[in-house]
């Protein structure tokens, strides 16, 4: 039977009649839901009833509030009384604590007075025994015991002075203490402040004995030093501080060390310089300076503990200054000999010799021995500077060291020769490397063996290549004629690829060595100047050579040597970046202490290297562009011309025929492959990728120009799509870089040309039900309609009426 249930719904009753046709399960759920609603409604009514009870009981709440207020005021008053009593107790406790603290201080001061009086009595009693002990020790030559007594005497004197100073702090206590001392004076032999004549006499005797001990220590030290008795020198140097001669002791000991080191170094330096003057190859100025610095540093390290223990940190400074003076004398002597031996002046210029006749700018020196001497000289200056700066860093760790400016001045004089010598060396080395390159090219062209000579070359051997491209010493052993930079265009066409690679590797190996070498000088101005020289060499010399090598001898032909030098050009760009990275990697090790400003300056110098590297990139892109132009001319004649002449109004029969007998694309690809094979064989991967990308860009544009001049039917559209896919697949296999994106526009054109009816166009354009999805069209609506108008089998007026504005363009 039907039942009507009333529920609370928006303030009214809503009749609900269960429908038996919905099934018993639905009825049960409805009943359960209604019961839940009824339960929640009852709970809500109960809560509202409780709220109403609270509100109506307002009078009772007011009484409770008044009761709480009265209780609060009563408790606060009681707390206030307790707080006042507690504050009074705290004040009294603080007063008692202050009084106690004052009494404790008075007791401590009295205790100090008692202790000082006891120390006074002990010290006075020891003075008499000190006099007797010194006399006994001197008679037995026991200088350590005598010095120990003297040391204790000084300690007693210091204690007496401290006691006297303490007594003068409080005038009242000083008067009371003086009365006690005066009373003690009638019973004792000594007083504080006012000594009896007998006590002063004892002090004078002690001072006389002290002077006697001092003289004995000086005498024994000097005798030990004269006899080169190290044990005796060390023994008596320890006594200087105990007898009150600390400064004199460290000066004497440091002078003895200086004289000892000086004697050894003088003998060694003079004999080694004589050996160098006689032309010995085993002895060098670099080794000699290193030995001098090492001897001084090892002496300082060996004596540091002894000096610190007996003379303190100030004593270490005295010793280091004395030894540094000796080091400066011998190091400056060696550096002067080096400058004379290398025939260097402050400006770095060298006196001309018969073996060293300067040529015009850009040429290498005619004598290889002279070039090797420049290389050796720069290497030695670099290491000499580095060793000296390491030595200066060592001195900085010794506090109080003033240093000797003579060595620094001589080092600056030496570094003053570095920049002009480095410029001269790089010019000579570059010219020599170019000489070897040209000689190698002439030998290869004429069929000469490495031992043969060509016209204009020297009589020594000129190898066509090097087994190790970084073996610069081998390169230096080759004697060839200076290079005429203006005659580069006269060289033969052929150039061996390994020679080009070797030339670039050699040049940048020299530059890398130059960077590493100049960083060792640790001189900011010199480093910056040498980096500028390197940048100028790359920009003004190396780049010019590559421009000449990459010049096309015939406008319509690329020679194999041009391809080799395209690889070399890319290598130059990469080496410039690596050279900058190498320089910046060295900077934190040696220049971090110079601060951010210096580091920014070095980064700017490194940036110049990157800028020079970008010039090679510009040159390379220019040559690749010319190469692309020559290649594409041949590509049109050997493929695209057939495409241009072919009709794409085919029909099914001809479409099938072209599937069996290709119309043009297979023959074109075969000819293109033959044409590009030399480039693939010679060019490296990076250059080949760039060249293919340039060729593909031109090919795509040219094919679009050609196909937009044609007419099509649906079979012609299918053939065009097939041809575009074949060309895309061929070029994709020629490069590692993605190039399919370049063919997207052509693919979209082909997609429009293969529709059967115009209804498919709108569906294809918007990504409708009959397409594979919306495309990001590379054609705008007008261009799409122009493509469709090429289909002569589709109504032109319907094509123009197409609505393509909602496409994916």
Secondary structure, DSSP 8 states (H G I E B T S, - for coil): ---EEEEEETTEEEEEE--GGG-HHHHHHHHHHHHHHHHHHHHHHHHHHHHHHHHH-HHHHHHHHHHHHHHHHHHHHHHHHHHHHHHHHHHHHHHHHHHHHHHHHHHHHHHHHHHHHHHHHHHHHHHHHHHHHHHHHHHTT-HHHHHHHHHHHHHHHHHHHHHHHHHTT-HHHHHHHHHHHHHHHTTSS--SSS--HHHHHHHHHHHHHHHHHHHHHHHHHHHHHHTT-HHHHHHHHTTTTTTT-HHHHHHHHHHHHHHHHHHHHHHHHHHHHHHHHTT-SS--HHHHHHHHHHHHHHHHHHHHHHHHHHHHHHHHHHHHHHHHHHHHHHHHHHHHHHHHHTTB-TT--B--BTTB---STT---S-HHHHHHHHHHHHHHHHHHHHHHHHHHHHHTSTT----HHHHHHHHHHHTTHHHHHHHHHHHHHHHHHHHHHHHHHHHHHT--TT---TTS-SS---S--SSTT-HHHHHT-------GGGGGGS-S---HHHHHHHHHHHHHHHHHHHHHHHTTT-HHHHHHHHHHHHHHIIIIIHHHHHHHTS-SBTTB--HHHHHHHHHHHHHHHHHHHHHHHHHHHHHHHHGGG-HHHHHHHHHHHHHHHHHHHHHHHHHHHHHHHHHHHHHHHHIIIIIHHHHH--B---HHHHHHHHHS--SHHHHHHHHHHHHHHHHHHS-HHHHHHHHHHHHHHHHHHHHHHHTTS-B-HHHHHHHHHHHHHHHHHHHTT-SS--GGGGHHHHHHHHHHT-SSTHHHHHHHHT-TTSSS----SS-HHHHHHHHTTBTTS-HHHHHT---TTS--
